[in-house]
């Protein structure tokens, strides 16, 4: 297990900080969309890979992109980077 962890960390440490932020953002977006679809599936008792699911994924990606752009102009005390 430690060999795998060391291998993954060696790859992770080769990325720049901005790339790490983008990777984390992508996984957060995917996780949010997946949980949204999963919660809908629990309510309706079925998973449908329809257009509405993919629109939800696109919406979440747009929201994350907008959040990343806005955070560059917002002060740190409000959750931004400025």
PyMOL Python script that loads the backbone (N, CA, C, O; Angstrom):
from pymol import cmd

cmd.read_pdbstr("""\
ATOM      1  N   UNK A   1       0.828  -1.193   0.000  1.00  0.00           N
ATOM      2  CA  UNK A   1       0.000   0.000   0.000  1.00  0.00           C
ATOM      3  C   UNK A   1       0.871   1.254   0.000  1.00  0.00           C
ATOM      4  O   UNK A   1       0.534   2.228  -0.674  1.00  0.00           O
ATOM      5  N   UNK A   2       1.963   1.254   0.728  1.00  0.00           N
ATOM      6  CA  UNK A   2       2.806   2.447   0.775  1.00  0.00           C
ATOM      7  C   UNK A   2       3.505   2.685  -0.556  1.00  0.00           C
ATOM      8  O   UNK A   2       3.794   3.830  -0.904  1.00  0.00           O
ATOM      9  N   UNK A   3       3.784   1.608  -1.313  1.00  0.00           N
ATOM     10  CA  UNK A   3       4.401   1.789  -2.629  1.00  0.00           C
ATOM     11  C   UNK A   3       3.445   2.500  -3.581  1.00  0.00           C
ATOM     12  O   UNK A   3       3.853   3.364  -4.357  1.00  0.00           O
ATOM     13  N   UNK A   4       2.176   2.128  -3.512  1.00  0.00           N
ATOM     14  CA  UNK A   4       1.169   2.765  -4.359  1.00  0.00           C
ATOM     15  C   UNK A   4       1.019   4.227  -3.967  1.00  0.00           C
ATOM     16  O   UNK A   4       0.966   5.107  -4.827  1.00  0.00           O
ATOM     17  N   UNK A   5       0.950   4.480  -2.671  1.00  0.00           N
ATOM     18  CA  UNK A   5       0.813   5.851  -2.181  1.00  0.00           C
ATOM     19  C   UNK A   5       2.017   6.697  -2.589  1.00  0.00           C
ATOM     20  O   UNK A   5       1.856   7.839  -3.021  1.00  0.00           O
ATOM     21  N   UNK A   6       3.211   6.148  -2.456  1.00  0.00           N
ATOM     22  CA  UNK A   6       4.421   6.864  -2.856  1.00  0.00           C
ATOM     23  C   UNK A   6       4.424   7.151  -4.345  1.00  0.00           C
ATOM     24  O   UNK A   6       4.808   8.241  -4.769  1.00  0.00           O
ATOM     25  N   UNK A   7       3.994   6.171  -5.150  1.00  0.00           N
ATOM     26  CA  UNK A   7       3.937   6.345  -6.598  1.00  0.00           C
ATOM     27  C   UNK A   7       2.955   7.445  -6.983  1.00  0.00           C
ATOM     28  O   UNK A   7       3.270   8.303  -7.808  1.00  0.00           O
ATOM     29  N   UNK A   8       1.764   7.420  -6.385  1.00  0.00           N
ATOM     30  CA  UNK A   8       0.752   8.431  -6.688  1.00  0.00           C
ATOM     31  C   UNK A   8       1.226   9.813  -6.255  1.00  0.00           C
ATOM     32  O   UNK A   8       1.047  10.787  -6.985  1.00  0.00           O
ATOM     33  N   UNK A   9       1.830   9.904  -5.068  1.00  0.00           N
ATOM     34  CA  UNK A   9       2.330  11.202  -4.597  1.00  0.00           C
ATOM     35  C   UNK A   9       3.470  11.718  -5.469  1.00  0.00           C
ATOM     36  O   UNK A   9       3.590  12.926  -5.670  1.00  0.00           O
ATOM     37  N   UNK A  10       4.311  10.821  -5.991  1.00  0.00           N
ATOM     38  CA  UNK A  10       5.391  11.279  -6.863  1.00  0.00           C
ATOM     39  C   UNK A  10       4.841  11.881  -8.151  1.00  0.00           C
ATOM     40  O   UNK A  10       5.392  12.850  -8.673  1.00  0.00           O
ATOM     41  N   UNK A  11       3.753  11.307  -8.664  1.00  0.00           N
ATOM     42  CA  UNK A  11       3.120  11.873  -9.859  1.00  0.00           C
ATOM     43  C   UNK A  11       2.420  13.184  -9.499  1.00  0.00           C
ATOM     44  O   UNK A  11       2.538  14.172 -10.224  1.00  0.00           O
ATOM     45  N   UNK A  12       1.694  13.191  -8.383  1.00  0.00           N
ATOM     46  CA  UNK A  12       0.941  14.376  -7.954  1.00  0.00           C
ATOM     47  C   UNK A  12       1.864  15.561  -7.737  1.00  0.00           C
ATOM     48  O   UNK A  12       1.513  16.684  -8.099  1.00  0.00           O
ATOM     49  N   UNK A  13       3.020  15.343  -7.162  1.00  0.00           N
ATOM     50  CA  UNK A  13       3.946  16.434  -6.855  1.00  0.00           C
ATOM     51  C   UNK A  13       4.614  17.021  -8.097  1.00  0.00           C
ATOM     52  O   UNK A  13       5.226  18.086  -8.022  1.00  0.00           O
ATOM     53  N   UNK A  14       4.503  16.350  -9.219  1.00  0.00           N
ATOM     54  CA  UNK A  14       5.072  16.878 -10.466  1.00  0.00           C
ATOM     55  C   UNK A  14       4.186  17.963 -11.087  1.00  0.00           C
ATOM     56  O   UNK A  14       4.653  18.745 -11.915  1.00  0.00           O
ATOM     57  N   UNK A  15       2.906  18.014 -10.688  1.00  0.00           N
ATOM     58  CA  UNK A  15       1.991  19.014 -11.223  1.00  0.00           C
ATOM     59  C   UNK A  15       2.210  20.359 -10.535  1.00  0.00           C
ATOM     60  O   UNK A  15       2.604  20.425  -9.370  1.00  0.00           O
ATOM     61  N   UNK A  16       1.945  21.431 -11.286  1.00  0.00           N
ATOM     62  CA  UNK A  16       2.012  22.764 -10.685  1.00  0.00           C
ATOM     63  C   UNK A  16       0.768  22.987  -9.833  1.00  0.00           C
ATOM     64  O   UNK A  16      -0.207  22.242  -9.928  1.00  0.00           O
ATOM     65  N   UNK A  17       0.815  24.026  -8.998  1.00  0.00           N
ATOM     66  CA  UNK A  17      -0.323  24.300  -8.114  1.00  0.00           C
ATOM     67  C   UNK A  17      -1.584  24.628  -8.901  1.00  0.00           C
ATOM     68  O   UNK A  17      -2.680  24.216  -8.520  1.00  0.00           O
ATOM     69  N   UNK A  18      -1.434  25.369  -9.998  1.00  0.00           N
ATOM     70  CA  UNK A  18      -2.625  25.713 -10.788  1.00  0.00           C
ATOM     71  C   UNK A  18      -3.233  24.466 -11.431  1.00  0.00           C
ATOM     72  O   UNK A  18      -4.455  24.360 -11.542  1.00  0.00           O
ATOM     73  N   UNK A  19      -2.400  23.534 -11.849  1.00  0.00           N
ATOM     74  CA  UNK A  19      -2.911  22.294 -12.422  1.00  0.00           C
ATOM     75  C   UNK A  19      -3.604  21.460 -11.354  1.00  0.00           C
ATOM     76  O   UNK A  19      -4.637  20.845 -11.620  1.00  0.00           O
ATOM     77  N   UNK A  20      -3.042  21.433 -10.145  1.00  0.00           N
ATOM     78  CA  UNK A  20      -3.678  20.700  -9.046  1.00  0.00           C
ATOM     79  C   UNK A  20      -5.051  21.276  -8.741  1.00  0.00           C
ATOM     80  O   UNK A  20      -5.997  20.530  -8.488  1.00  0.00           O
ATOM     81  N   UNK A  21      -5.166  22.598  -8.761  1.00  0.00           N
ATOM     82  CA  UNK A  21      -6.453  23.244  -8.499  1.00  0.00           C
ATOM     83  C   UNK A  21      -7.468  22.849  -9.567  1.00  0.00           C
ATOM     84  O   UNK A  21      -8.628  22.577  -9.256  1.00  0.00           O
ATOM     85  N   UNK A  22      -7.030  22.818 -10.828  1.00  0.00           N
ATOM     86  CA  UNK A  22      -7.938  22.427 -11.909  1.00  0.00           C
ATOM     87  C   UNK A  22      -8.378  20.972 -11.777  1.00  0.00           C
ATOM     88  O   UNK A  22      -9.544  20.648 -12.004  1.00  0.00           O
ATOM     89  N   UNK A  23      -7.446  20.101 -11.412  1.00  0.00           N
ATOM     90  CA  UNK A  23      -7.777  18.684 -11.252  1.00  0.00           C
ATOM     91  C   UNK A  23      -8.782  18.499 -10.118  1.00  0.00           C
ATOM     92  O   UNK A  23      -9.753  17.755 -10.256  1.00  0.00           O
ATOM     93  N   UNK A  24      -8.544  19.174  -9.007  1.00  0.00           N
ATOM     94  CA  UNK A  24      -9.454  19.081  -7.868  1.00  0.00           C
ATOM     95  C   UNK A  24     -10.824  19.630  -8.241  1.00  0.00           C
ATOM     96  O   UNK A  24     -11.846  19.063  -7.855  1.00  0.00           O
ATOM     97  N   UNK A  25     -10.852  20.730  -8.990  1.00  0.00           N
ATOM     98  CA  UNK A  25     -12.111  21.311  -9.428  1.00  0.00           C
ATOM     99  C   UNK A  25     -12.878  20.358 -10.336  1.00  0.00           C
ATOM    100  O   UNK A  25     -14.098  20.237 -10.224  1.00  0.00           O
ATOM    101  N   UNK A  26     -12.169  19.683 -11.230  1.00  0.00           N
ATOM    102  CA  UNK A  26     -12.814  18.716 -12.124  1.00  0.00           C
ATOM    103  C   UNK A  26     -13.426  17.577 -11.327  1.00  0.00           C
ATOM    104  O   UNK A  26     -14.558  17.170 -11.588  1.00  0.00           O
ATOM    105  N   UNK A  27     -12.680  17.061 -10.353  1.00  0.00           N
ATOM    106  CA  UNK A  27     -13.215  15.971  -9.534  1.00  0.00           C
ATOM    107  C   UNK A  27     -14.386  16.438  -8.673  1.00  0.00           C
ATOM    108  O   UNK A  27     -15.332  15.682  -8.455  1.00  0.00           O
ATOM    109  N   UNK A  28     -14.331  17.671  -8.186  1.00  0.00           N
ATOM    110  CA  UNK A  28     -15.461  18.209  -7.417  1.00  0.00           C
ATOM    111  C   UNK A  28     -16.701  18.336  -8.293  1.00  0.00           C
ATOM    112  O   UNK A  28     -17.807  18.009  -7.862  1.00  0.00           O
ATOM    113  N   UNK A  29     -16.518  18.809  -9.518  1.00  0.00           N
ATOM    114  CA  UNK A  29     -17.643  18.948 -10.443  1.00  0.00           C
ATOM    115  C   UNK A  29     -18.233  17.582 -10.764  1.00  0.00           C
ATOM    116  O   UNK A  29     -19.450  17.401 -10.740  1.00  0.00           O
ATOM    117  N   UNK A  30     -17.363  16.623 -11.063  1.00  0.00           N
ATOM    118  CA  UNK A  30     -17.848  15.279 -11.365  1.00  0.00           C
ATOM    119  C   UNK A  30     -18.571  14.690 -10.159  1.00  0.00           C
ATOM    120  O   UNK A  30     -19.633  14.084 -10.302  1.00  0.00           O
ATOM    121  N   UNK A  31     -17.998  14.868  -8.977  1.00  0.00           N
ATOM    122  CA  UNK A  31     -18.622  14.346  -7.763  1.00  0.00           C
ATOM    123  C   UNK A  31     -19.979  14.961  -7.509  1.00  0.00           C
ATOM    124  O   UNK A  31     -20.921  14.262  -7.135  1.00  0.00           O
ATOM    125  N   UNK A  32     -20.090  16.263  -7.708  1.00  0.00           N
ATOM    126  CA  UNK A  32     -21.381  16.937  -7.517  1.00  0.00           C
ATOM    127  C   UNK A  32     -22.421  16.417  -8.504  1.00  0.00           C
ATOM    128  O   UNK A  32     -23.559  16.141  -8.126  1.00  0.00           O
ATOM    129  N   UNK A  33     -22.029  16.287  -9.754  1.00  0.00           N
ATOM    130  CA  UNK A  33     -22.968  15.797 -10.768  1.00  0.00           C
ATOM    131  C   UNK A  33     -23.359  14.350 -10.494  1.00  0.00           C
ATOM    132  O   UNK A  33     -24.519  13.972 -10.656  1.00  0.00           O
ATOM    133  N   UNK A  34     -22.397  13.554 -10.082  1.00  0.00           N
ATOM    134  CA  UNK A  34     -22.683  12.160  -9.796  1.00  0.00           C
ATOM    135  C   UNK A  34     -23.639  12.034  -8.610  1.00  0.00           C
ATOM    136  O   UNK A  34     -24.579  11.240  -8.645  1.00  0.00           O
ATOM    137  N   UNK A  35     -23.395  12.818  -7.565  1.00  0.00           N
ATOM    138  CA  UNK A  35     -24.287  12.777  -6.400  1.00  0.00           C
ATOM    139  C   UNK A  35     -25.681  13.290  -6.738  1.00  0.00           C
ATOM    140  O   UNK A  35     -26.678  12.789  -6.219  1.00  0.00           O
ATOM    141  N   UNK A  36     -25.745  14.295  -7.613  1.00  0.00           N
ATOM    142  CA  UNK A  36     -27.040  14.793  -8.064  1.00  0.00           C
ATOM    143  C   UNK A  36     -27.809  13.703  -8.795  1.00  0.00           C
ATOM    144  O   UNK A  36     -28.997  13.497  -8.545  1.00  0.00           O
ATOM    145  N   UNK A  37     -27.134  13.010  -9.692  1.00  0.00           N
ATOM    146  CA  UNK A  37     -27.782  11.925 -10.439  1.00  0.00           C
ATOM    147  C   UNK A  37     -28.158  10.775  -9.510  1.00  0.00           C
ATOM    148  O   UNK A  37     -29.224  10.175  -9.653  1.00  0.00           O
ATOM    149  N   UNK A  38     -27.288  10.473  -8.567  1.00  0.00           N
ATOM    150  CA  UNK A  38     -27.563   9.380  -7.641  1.00  0.00           C
ATOM    151  C   UNK A  38     -28.740   9.698  -6.729  1.00  0.00           C
ATOM    152  O   UNK A  38     -29.568   8.830  -6.452  1.00  0.00           O
ATOM    153  N   UNK A  39     -28.817  10.942  -6.264  1.00  0.00           N
ATOM    154  CA  UNK A  39     -29.951  11.314  -5.410  1.00  0.00           C
ATOM    155  C   UNK A  39     -31.255  11.276  -6.199  1.00  0.00           C
ATOM    156  O   UNK A  39     -32.293  10.886  -5.665  1.00  0.00           O
ATOM    157  N   UNK A  40     -31.207  11.675  -7.450  1.00  0.00           N
ATOM    158  CA  UNK A  40     -32.392  11.584  -8.302  1.00  0.00           C
ATOM    159  C   UNK A  40     -32.781  10.129  -8.511  1.00  0.00           C
ATOM    160  O   UNK A  40     -33.964   9.787  -8.530  1.00  0.00           O
ATOM    161  N   UNK A  41     -31.778   9.280  -8.665  1.00  0.00           N
ATOM    162  CA  UNK A  41     -32.055   7.854  -8.857  1.00  0.00           C
ATOM    163  C   UNK A  41     -32.690   7.250  -7.616  1.00  0.00           C
ATOM    164  O   UNK A  41     -33.563   6.391  -7.733  1.00  0.00           O
ATOM    165  N   UNK A  42     -32.275   7.675  -6.441  1.00  0.00           N
ATOM    166  CA  UNK A  42     -32.881   7.162  -5.216  1.00  0.00           C
ATOM    167  C   UNK A  42     -34.338   7.600  -5.097  1.00  0.00           C
ATOM    168  O   UNK A  42     -35.182   6.855  -4.598  1.00  0.00           O
ATOM    169  N   UNK A  43     -34.620   8.797  -5.552  1.00  0.00           N
ATOM    170  CA  UNK A  43     -35.992   9.293  -5.454  1.00  0.00           C
ATOM    171  C   UNK A  43     -36.897   8.582  -6.462  1.00  0.00           C
ATOM    172  O   UNK A  43     -38.009   8.176  -6.123  1.00  0.00           O
ATOM    173  N   UNK A  44     -36.424   8.434  -7.687  1.00  0.00           N
ATOM    174  CA  UNK A  44     -37.246   7.831  -8.741  1.00  0.00           C
ATOM    175  C   UNK A  44     -37.062   6.322  -8.861  1.00  0.00           C
ATOM    176  O   UNK A  44     -37.782   5.669  -9.616  1.00  0.00           O
ATOM    177  N   UNK A  45     -36.112   5.769  -8.130  1.00  0.00           N
ATOM    178  CA  UNK A  45     -35.818   4.331  -8.130  1.00  0.00           C
ATOM    179  C   UNK A  45     -35.263   3.835  -9.461  1.00  0.00           C
ATOM    180  O   UNK A  45     -35.406   2.657  -9.787  1.00  0.00           O
ATOM    181  N   UNK A  46     -34.639   4.709 -10.225  1.00  0.00           N
ATOM    182  CA  UNK A  46     -33.991   4.290 -11.467  1.00  0.00           C
ATOM    183  C   UNK A  46     -32.973   5.347 -11.878  1.00  0.00           C
ATOM    184  O   UNK A  46     -33.123   6.532 -11.579  1.00  0.00           O
ATOM    185  N   UNK A  47     -31.952   4.894 -12.559  1.00  0.00           N
ATOM    186  CA  UNK A  47     -30.941   5.823 -13.074  1.00  0.00           C
ATOM    187  C   UNK A  47     -31.167   5.965 -14.575  1.00  0.00           C
ATOM    188  O   UNK A  47     -31.195   4.978 -15.310  1.00  0.00           O
ATOM    189  N   UNK A  48     -31.327   7.197 -15.009  1.00  0.00           N
ATOM    190  CA  UNK A  48     -31.518   7.464 -16.432  1.00  0.00           C
ATOM    191  C   UNK A  48     -30.381   8.357 -16.920  1.00  0.00           C
ATOM    192  O   UNK A  48     -30.192   9.464 -16.416  1.00  0.00           O
ATOM    193  N   UNK A  49     -29.640   7.878 -17.887  1.00  0.00           N
ATOM    194  CA  UNK A  49     -28.546   8.652 -18.473  1.00  0.00           C
ATOM    195  C   UNK A  49     -29.124   9.443 -19.644  1.00  0.00           C
ATOM    196  O   UNK A  49     -28.839   9.164 -20.808  1.00  0.00           O
ATOM    197  N   UNK A  50     -29.940  10.430 -19.302  1.00  0.00           N
ATOM    198  CA  UNK A  50     -30.669  11.191 -20.314  1.00  0.00           C
ATOM    199  C   UNK A  50     -30.026  12.553 -20.526  1.00  0.00           C
ATOM    200  O   UNK A  50     -29.004  12.889 -19.927  1.00  0.00           O
ATOM    201  N   UNK A  51     -30.653  13.313 -21.390  1.00  0.00           N
ATOM    202  CA  UNK A  51     -30.196  14.660 -21.682  1.00  0.00           C
ATOM    203  C   UNK A  51     -30.231  15.531 -20.432  1.00  0.00           C
ATOM    204  O   UNK A  51     -29.359  16.379 -20.245  1.00  0.00           O
ATOM    205  N   UNK A  52     -31.218  15.333 -19.582  1.00  0.00           N
ATOM    206  CA  UNK A  52     -31.308  16.147 -18.366  1.00  0.00           C
ATOM    207  C   UNK A  52     -30.126  15.893 -17.437  1.00  0.00           C
ATOM    208  O   UNK A  52     -29.653  16.817 -16.774  1.00  0.00           O
ATOM    209  N   UNK A  53     -29.649  14.667 -17.382  1.00  0.00           N
ATOM    210  CA  UNK A  53     -28.457  14.375 -16.577  1.00  0.00           C
ATOM    211  C   UNK A  53     -27.251  15.125 -17.117  1.00  0.00           C
ATOM    212  O   UNK A  53     -26.507  15.745 -16.357  1.00  0.00           O
ATOM    213  N   UNK A  54     -27.057  15.069 -18.432  1.00  0.00           N
ATOM    214  CA  UNK A  54     -25.891  15.720 -19.017  1.00  0.00           C
ATOM    215  C   UNK A  54     -26.000  17.242 -18.963  1.00  0.00           C
ATOM    216  O   UNK A  54     -24.981  17.926 -18.862  1.00  0.00           O
ATOM    217  N   UNK A  55     -27.204  17.778 -19.029  1.00  0.00           N
ATOM    218  CA  UNK A  55     -27.385  19.216 -18.840  1.00  0.00           C
ATOM    219  C   UNK A  55     -26.999  19.593 -17.413  1.00  0.00           C
ATOM    220  O   UNK A  55     -26.396  20.642 -17.188  1.00  0.00           O
ATOM    221  N   UNK A  56     -27.341  18.751 -16.459  1.00  0.00           N
ATOM    222  CA  UNK A  56     -26.924  18.979 -15.083  1.00  0.00           C
ATOM    223  C   UNK A  56     -25.416  18.973 -14.926  1.00  0.00           C
ATOM    224  O   UNK A  56     -24.862  19.790 -14.190  1.00  0.00           O
ATOM    225  N   UNK A  57     -24.749  18.058 -15.612  1.00  0.00           N
ATOM    226  CA  UNK A  57     -23.283  18.014 -15.580  1.00  0.00           C
ATOM    227  C   UNK A  57     -22.695  19.280 -16.191  1.00  0.00           C
ATOM    228  O   UNK A  57     -21.753  19.856 -15.646  1.00  0.00           O
ATOM    229  N   UNK A  58     -23.245  19.711 -17.313  1.00  0.00           N
ATOM    230  CA  UNK A  58     -22.758  20.933 -17.966  1.00  0.00           C
ATOM    231  C   UNK A  58     -23.005  22.141 -17.083  1.00  0.00           C
ATOM    232  O   UNK A  58     -22.153  23.024 -16.988  1.00  0.00           O
ATOM    233  N   UNK A  59     -24.172  22.191 -16.430  1.00  0.00           N
ATOM    234  CA  UNK A  59     -24.473  23.285 -15.521  1.00  0.00           C
ATOM    235  C   UNK A  59     -23.467  23.330 -14.375  1.00  0.00           C
ATOM    236  O   UNK A  59     -22.966  24.400 -14.031  1.00  0.00           O
ATOM    237  N   UNK A  60     -23.172  22.187 -13.790  1.00  0.00           N
ATOM    238  CA  UNK A  60     -22.219  22.151 -12.684  1.00  0.00           C
ATOM    239  C   UNK A  60     -20.823  22.556 -13.148  1.00  0.00           C
ATOM    240  O   UNK A  60     -20.103  23.234 -12.415  1.00  0.00           O
ATOM    241  N   UNK A  61     -20.437  22.155 -14.344  1.00  0.00           N
ATOM    242  CA  UNK A  61     -19.135  22.557 -14.876  1.00  0.00           C
ATOM    243  C   UNK A  61     -19.087  24.067 -15.091  1.00  0.00           C
ATOM    244  O   UNK A  61     -18.082  24.707 -14.782  1.00  0.00           O
ATOM    245  N   UNK A  62     -20.171  24.637 -15.620  1.00  0.00           N
ATOM    246  CA  UNK A  62     -20.244  26.079 -15.819  1.00  0.00           C
ATOM    247  C   UNK A  62     -20.183  26.817 -14.492  1.00  0.00           C
ATOM    248  O   UNK A  62     -19.522  27.848 -14.375  1.00  0.00           O
ATOM    249  N   UNK A  63     -20.880  26.281 -13.489  1.00  0.00           N
ATOM    250  CA  UNK A  63     -20.875  26.904 -12.162  1.00  0.00           C
ATOM    251  C   UNK A  63     -19.465  26.901 -11.561  1.00  0.00           C
ATOM    252  O   UNK A  63     -19.037  27.892 -10.970  1.00  0.00           O
ATOM    253  N   UNK A  64     -18.758  25.802 -11.712  1.00  0.00           N
ATOM    254  CA  UNK A  64     -17.391  25.727 -11.186  1.00  0.00           C
ATOM    255  C   UNK A  64     -16.458  26.680 -11.937  1.00  0.00           C
ATOM    256  O   UNK A  64     -15.591  27.312 -11.334  1.00  0.00           O
ATOM    257  N   UNK A  65     -16.642  26.777 -13.244  1.00  0.00           N
ATOM    258  CA  UNK A  65     -15.814  27.695 -14.025  1.00  0.00           C
ATOM    259  C   UNK A  65     -16.082  29.134 -13.618  1.00  0.00           C
ATOM    260  O   UNK A  65     -15.149  29.921 -13.459  1.00  0.00           O
ATOM    261  N   UNK A  66     -17.337  29.478 -13.452  1.00  0.00           N
ATOM    262  CA  UNK A  66     -17.701  30.825 -13.019  1.00  0.00           C
ATOM    263  C   UNK A  66     -17.151  31.106 -11.626  1.00  0.00           C
ATOM    264  O   UNK A  66     -16.670  32.208 -11.358  1.00  0.00           O
ATOM    265  N   UNK A  67     -17.219  30.124 -10.747  1.00  0.00           N
ATOM    266  CA  UNK A  67     -16.685  30.273  -9.396  1.00  0.00           C
ATOM    267  C   UNK A  67     -15.179  30.513  -9.427  1.00  0.00           C
ATOM    268  O   UNK A  67     -14.666  31.323  -8.656  1.00  0.00           O
ATOM    269  N   UNK A  68     -14.472  29.822 -10.304  1.00  0.00           N
ATOM    270  CA  UNK A  68     -13.029  29.999 -10.415  1.00  0.00           C
ATOM    271  C   UNK A  68     -12.676  31.387 -10.925  1.00  0.00           C
ATOM    272  O   UNK A  68     -11.705  31.986 -10.465  1.00  0.00           O
ATOM    273  N   UNK A  69     -13.454  31.907 -11.872  1.00  0.00           N
ATOM    274  CA  UNK A  69     -13.192  33.235 -12.420  1.00  0.00           C
ATOM    275  C   UNK A  69     -13.520  34.311 -11.387  1.00  0.00           C
ATOM    276  O   UNK A  69     -12.753  35.256 -11.205  1.00  0.00           O
ATOM    277  N   UNK A  70     -14.641  34.168 -10.723  1.00  0.00           N
ATOM    278  CA  UNK A  70     -15.065  35.172  -9.745  1.00  0.00           C
ATOM    279  C   UNK A  70     -14.124  35.193  -8.543  1.00  0.00           C
ATOM    280  O   UNK A  70     -13.870  36.255  -7.975  1.00  0.00           O
ATOM    281  N   UNK A  71     -13.610  34.039  -8.156  1.00  0.00           N
ATOM    282  CA  UNK A  71     -12.750  33.978  -6.976  1.00  0.00           C
ATOM    283  C   UNK A  71     -11.451  34.758  -7.158  1.00  0.00           C
ATOM    284  O   UNK A  71     -10.806  35.126  -6.176  1.00  0.00           O
ATOM    285  N   UNK A  72     -11.065  35.013  -8.407  1.00  0.00           N
ATOM    286  CA  UNK A  72      -9.850  35.805  -8.633  1.00  0.00           C
ATOM    287  C   UNK A  72     -10.072  37.281  -8.329  1.00  0.00           C
ATOM    288  O   UNK A  72      -9.109  38.017  -8.109  1.00  0.00           O
ATOM    289  N   UNK A  73     -11.329  37.725  -8.314  1.00  0.00           N
ATOM    290  CA  UNK A  73     -11.622  39.143  -8.061  1.00  0.00           C
ATOM    291  C   UNK A  73     -12.219  39.402  -6.682  1.00  0.00           C
ATOM    292  O   UNK A  73     -12.429  40.554  -6.300  1.00  0.00           O
ATOM    293  N   UNK A  74     -12.490  38.341  -5.941  1.00  0.00           N
ATOM    294  CA  UNK A  74     -13.135  38.480  -4.632  1.00  0.00           C
ATOM    295  C   UNK A  74     -12.068  38.450  -3.533  1.00  0.00           C
ATOM    296  O   UNK A  74     -11.108  37.686  -3.635  1.00  0.00           O
ATOM    297  N   UNK A  75     -12.218  39.259  -2.495  1.00  0.00           N
ATOM    298  CA  UNK A  75     -11.250  39.234  -1.390  1.00  0.00           C
ATOM    299  C   UNK A  75     -11.216  37.882  -0.682  1.00  0.00           C
ATOM    300  O   UNK A  75     -12.188  37.128  -0.725  1.00  0.00           O
ATOM    301  N   UNK A  76     -10.100  37.583  -0.034  1.00  0.00           N
ATOM    302  CA  UNK A  76      -9.929  36.310   0.659  1.00  0.00           C
ATOM    303  C   UNK A  76     -10.954  36.108   1.755  1.00  0.00           C
ATOM    304  O   UNK A  76     -11.399  34.984   1.988  1.00  0.00           O
ATOM    305  N   UNK A  77     -11.336  37.180   2.432  1.00  0.00           N
ATOM    306  CA  UNK A  77     -12.288  37.028   3.531  1.00  0.00           C
ATOM    307  C   UNK A  77     -13.661  36.589   3.054  1.00  0.00           C
ATOM    308  O   UNK A  77     -14.478  36.111   3.841  1.00  0.00           O
ATOM    309  N   UNK A  78     -13.912  36.753   1.762  1.00  0.00           N
ATOM    310  CA  UNK A  78     -15.180  36.294   1.170  1.00  0.00           C
ATOM    311  C   UNK A  78     -15.021  34.985   0.406  1.00  0.00           C
ATOM    312  O   UNK A  78     -15.946  34.544  -0.277  1.00  0.00           O
ATOM    313  N   UNK A  79     -13.866  34.374   0.519  1.00  0.00           N
ATOM    314  CA  UNK A  79     -13.636  33.093  -0.147  1.00  0.00           C
ATOM    315  C   UNK A  79     -12.895  33.179  -1.461  1.00  0.00           C
ATOM    316  O   UNK A  79     -12.757  32.175  -2.159  1.00  0.00           O
ATOM    317  N   UNK A  80     -12.416  34.359  -1.811  1.00  0.00           N
ATOM    318  CA  UNK A  80     -11.683  34.518  -3.061  1.00  0.00           C
ATOM    319  C   UNK A  80     -10.186  34.380  -2.874  1.00  0.00           C
ATOM    320  O   UNK A  80      -9.714  33.925  -1.833  1.00  0.00           O
ATOM    321  N   UNK A  81      -9.456  34.774  -3.887  1.00  0.00           N
ATOM    322  CA  UNK A  81      -7.994  34.675  -3.854  1.00  0.00           C
ATOM    323  C   UNK A  81      -7.300  36.033  -3.753  1.00  0.00           C
ATOM    324  O   UNK A  81      -6.087  36.098  -3.552  1.00  0.00           O
ATOM    325  N   UNK A  82      -8.056  37.101  -3.891  1.00  0.00           N
ATOM    326  CA  UNK A  82      -7.447  38.433  -3.942  1.00  0.00           C
ATOM    327  C   UNK A  82      -7.125  38.964  -2.559  1.00  0.00           C
ATOM    328  O   UNK A  82      -6.608  40.073  -2.428  1.00  0.00           O
TER     329      UNK A  82
END
""", "prot")
cmd.dss("prot")
cmd.show_as("cartoon", "prot")
cmd.util.cbc("prot")
cmd.orient("prot")
